[in-house]
């Protein structure tokens, strides 16, 4: 991919270029971000947090959805190979 993504204790996901330039900040969590993963096509990001949610965002930094349903920290998120489902 052309971009890297990192999650942080500041409740954000930072998107940057391989050269290290910050390009976008994805906001939507209210707890530490513990897991960040790109979709197989590289167009979406899923992030899991201590706020018990999974956020879905675009590579342009736009929050698309907040998925709720956990009753504890979301420690890991993974996309299915076809990009149609997320497991957390």
C-alpha positions in Angstrom: 0.0 0.0 0.0 0.8 3.6 -0.3 -0.1 4.6 3.3 0.5 3.4 6.8 -1.9 3.6 9.7 -1.3 3.6 13.5 -3.5 3.6 16.5 -2.8 5.5 19.7 -3.8 6.1 23.3 -5.0 9.5 22.2 -8.1 7.7 20.7 -7.2 8.4 17.1 -5.9 6.5 14.0 -3.2 8.4 12.1 -2.8 7.9 8.4 0.5 8.8 6.8 2.7 8.3 3.8 5.5 5.8 3.7 7.9 8.8 4.0 6.3 9.7 7.4 4.1 12.6 6.4 0.9 12.8 8.4 -2.0 12.9 5.9 -5.2 12.3 7.9 -6.4 11.7 11.4 -9.4 9.4 11.9 -11.4 10.2 15.0 -14.4 8.3 16.5 -13.1 6.3 19.4 -13.4 7.3 23.1 -10.7 5.0 24.3 -7.2 3.7 23.5 -7.0 2.3 19.9 -5.6 -1.2 20.3 -5.9 -2.7 16.8 -5.8 -1.2 13.2 -6.1 -3.1 10.0 -6.5 -2.2 6.3 -9.2 -3.9 4.2 -7.9 -6.3 1.5 -8.5 -3.7 -1.2 -6.7 -0.9 0.8 -9.7 1.4 0.7 -11.0 1.1 4.3 -9.5 0.9 7.8 -11.0 -1.0 10.8 -9.9 -0.1 14.3 -10.7 -1.6 17.6 -10.6 0.2 20.9 -10.9 0.0 24.7 -14.2 1.9 24.2 -15.7 -1.5 23.1 -16.3 -0.4 19.5 -14.9 -1.0 16.0 -14.6 2.1 13.8 -14.6 1.8 10.0 -13.0 4.7 8.1 -11.9 5.5 4.6 -8.3 6.1 3.6 -9.1 9.8 3.3 -9.8 9.8 7.1 -13.6 9.9 7.0 -15.4 8.0 9.7 -17.9 5.7 8.0 -19.4 3.5 10.8 -19.1 2.8 14.5 -19.9 -0.8 15.3 -21.1 -1.6 18.8 -21.8 -4.8 20.6 -18.8 -5.8 22.6 -18.9 -5.6 26.4 -15.1 -5.3 26.8 -12.0 -4.0 25.1 -11.7 -4.8 21.4 -8.1 -6.1 21.2 -8.0 -7.4 17.7 -9.8 -6.7 14.4 -9.4 -8.7 11.1 -11.0 -8.5 7.7 -12.2 -11.6 5.8 -10.1 -12.2 2.6 -12.9 -10.9 0.4 -13.3 -7.7 2.5 -17.0 -8.4 3.1 -16.8 -9.2 6.9 -14.9 -8.1 9.9 -14.2 -10.2 13.0 -13.3 -8.6 16.3 
